[in-house]
Amino acid sequence: MTTLRREMGWCGTRSSWKHRSTISRSSLRPGYYRRLVDTRGAEDIVRDSVGLLNDRLAQDAVQQLDLAIRLDPRYWTIYLQRARAWLQMQQPERARDDLLIALALHPGIGSVHALLGRTSYGLGEYDLAWHHAIRAYQDDAQVAVLLRALQEVSTA
């Protein structure tokens, strides 16, 4: 019976059972329920990294985005921005890896599929490029040039 009450959210001593929702906020330890991620801080860093990438400071952007990942590792936009930085630094393998992470976190974005398709095509990974080019096309992203290039490679 005791374990059932605990599973249902009841707490207290045997003589004074009460539901957790009736416990006053003052009885909770301060800071105990604080969020473990800082999404707002990560968003600010991503916003700043756009300016760094526009100024061709990709290495600085990667360092900032690494910090953003520590603040909120599940914020998919960080990985997209870092992939763009890797591409500016001529490191397409790392860009591909970050784009795959971004899509794992938020799978329905046509522009990320298109960028991953172009990156995979540049790496010679044509099966991966086909997959993401088709997904990007289904999401109405502009991939006509990529699809034609993949078709030429496939027929050769």
C-alpha positions as CSV (number, residue, x, y, z in Angstrom):
1,M,0.0,0.0,0.0
2,T,2.8,2.4,0.8
3,T,4.5,1.9,-2.6
4,L,1.2,2.4,-4.3
5,R,0.7,5.7,-2.5
6,R,4.2,6.8,-3.5
7,E,3.6,5.9,-7.1
8,M,0.4,7.9,-7.1
9,G,2.2,11.0,-5.8
10,W,1.2,10.8,-2.2
11,C,3.7,11.7,0.5
12,G,4.0,12.2,4.2
13,T,4.0,10.0,7.2
14,R,1.5,7.3,7.7
15,S,-0.8,9.4,9.9
16,S,-0.8,12.5,7.7
17,W,-0.9,11.4,4.0
18,K,-1.4,14.3,1.6
19,H,-1.0,14.7,-2.1
20,R,2.2,16.3,-3.4
21,S,0.3,19.1,-5.0
22,T,-0.9,20.3,-1.6
23,I,2.7,20.8,-0.3
24,S,3.4,24.5,-0.1
25,R,6.2,26.0,-2.3
26,S,7.9,27.2,0.8
27,S,8.7,23.7,1.9
28,L,10.7,23.0,-1.2
29,R,14.4,23.5,-1.2
30,P,15.3,26.7,-3.2
31,G,17.0,26.0,-6.5
32,Y,16.2,22.3,-6.3
33,Y,13.9,22.3,-9.3
34,R,16.0,24.7,-11.4
35,R,16.3,23.8,-15.1
36,L,19.4,21.9,-16.0
37,V,19.7,23.7,-19.4
38,D,19.9,27.3,-20.4
39,T,18.0,27.6,-23.7
40,R,17.8,31.4,-23.6
41,G,21.6,31.6,-23.2
42,A,22.1,29.1,-26.1
43,E,19.7,31.1,-28.3
44,D,21.7,34.3,-27.6
45,I,24.9,32.6,-28.6
46,V,23.4,31.2,-31.8
47,R,22.2,34.7,-32.7
48,D,25.7,36.1,-32.1
49,S,27.2,33.3,-34.1
50,V,25.3,34.4,-37.2
51,G,27.1,37.7,-37.1
52,L,30.5,35.9,-36.7
53,L,29.8,33.7,-39.7
54,N,28.8,36.7,-41.8
55,D,32.1,38.3,-40.8
56,R,33.9,35.1,-41.9
57,L,35.0,34.4,-38.3
58,A,34.1,30.7,-38.4
59,Q,36.6,29.5,-35.8
60,D,35.2,32.0,-33.3
61,A,31.7,30.9,-34.1
62,V,32.6,27.3,-33.5
63,Q,34.1,28.1,-30.1
64,Q,30.9,30.1,-29.2
65,L,28.6,27.3,-30.4
66,D,30.6,24.7,-28.4
67,L,29.7,26.7,-25.3
68,A,26.0,26.9,-26.5
69,I,26.0,23.1,-26.7
70,R,27.1,22.9,-23.1
71,L,24.2,25.2,-22.2
72,D,21.5,23.2,-24.1
73,P,22.6,20.2,-26.0
74,R,19.1,19.5,-27.4
75,Y,18.7,22.9,-29.2
76,W,19.0,21.8,-32.8
77,T,19.8,25.2,-34.2
78,I,23.2,25.2,-32.6
79,Y,24.2,22.2,-34.7
80,L,23.0,23.8,-37.9
81,Q,25.0,26.9,-37.2
82,R,28.1,25.0,-36.3
83,A,27.7,22.9,-39.5
84,R,27.7,26.2,-41.5
85,A,30.8,27.2,-39.7
86,W,32.5,23.9,-40.5
87,L,31.6,24.3,-44.1
88,Q,33.2,27.8,-44.1
89,M,36.3,26.2,-42.6
90,Q,36.3,23.5,-45.4
91,Q,35.5,20.6,-43.0
92,P,32.5,19.0,-44.6
93,E,32.8,15.7,-42.6
94,R,32.2,17.6,-39.3
95,A,29.4,19.6,-41.0
96,R,27.8,16.4,-42.0
97,D,27.9,15.0,-38.5
98,D,26.4,18.2,-37.0
99,L,23.6,18.2,-39.6
100,L,22.8,14.6,-38.8
101,I,22.5,15.6,-35.1
102,A,20.3,18.6,-36.0
103,L,18.0,16.3,-37.9
104,A,17.9,13.7,-35.2
105,L,16.8,16.4,-32.8
106,H,14.3,18.1,-35.2
107,P,13.7,15.9,-38.3
108,G,11.2,17.9,-40.4
109,I,13.3,20.8,-41.7
110,G,13.7,20.8,-45.4
111,S,16.5,23.4,-45.5
112,V,18.7,21.1,-43.2
113,H,17.9,18.1,-45.4
114,A,19.0,20.2,-48.4
115,L,22.2,21.3,-46.8
116,L,23.0,17.8,-45.7
117,G,22.3,16.5,-49.2
118,R,24.6,19.1,-50.8
119,T,27.3,18.3,-48.2
120,S,27.0,14.6,-48.7
121,Y,27.2,15.0,-52.4
122,G,30.4,17.0,-52.0
123,L,31.8,14.1,-49.9
124,G,30.9,11.5,-52.5
125,E,28.3,9.9,-50.2
126,Y,25.6,9.7,-52.9
127,D,23.2,7.4,-51.1
128,L,23.0,9.8,-48.2
129,A,22.8,12.7,-50.6
130,W,19.9,11.1,-52.4
131,H,18.0,10.4,-49.2
132,H,18.2,13.9,-47.9
133,A,17.7,15.5,-51.3
134,I,14.4,13.6,-51.7
135,R,13.4,14.6,-48.1
136,A,14.2,18.2,-48.9
137,Y,12.2,18.1,-52.1
138,Q,9.2,16.7,-50.1
139,D,9.5,19.7,-47.8
140,D,9.5,22.1,-50.8
141,A,13.2,23.0,-50.4
142,Q,15.1,24.2,-53.5
143,V,17.1,21.1,-54.5
144,A,16.5,20.9,-58.3
145,V,20.2,21.4,-59.0
146,L,21.3,18.8,-56.5
147,L,18.8,16.3,-57.8
148,R,20.0,16.8,-61.4
149,A,23.6,16.3,-60.3
150,L,22.7,13.2,-58.4
151,Q,20.9,11.9,-61.4
152,E,24.0,12.5,-63.6
153,V,26.2,10.6,-61.1
154,S,23.8,7.7,-60.9
155,T,23.5,7.2,-64.7
156,A,27.3,7.4,-65.2
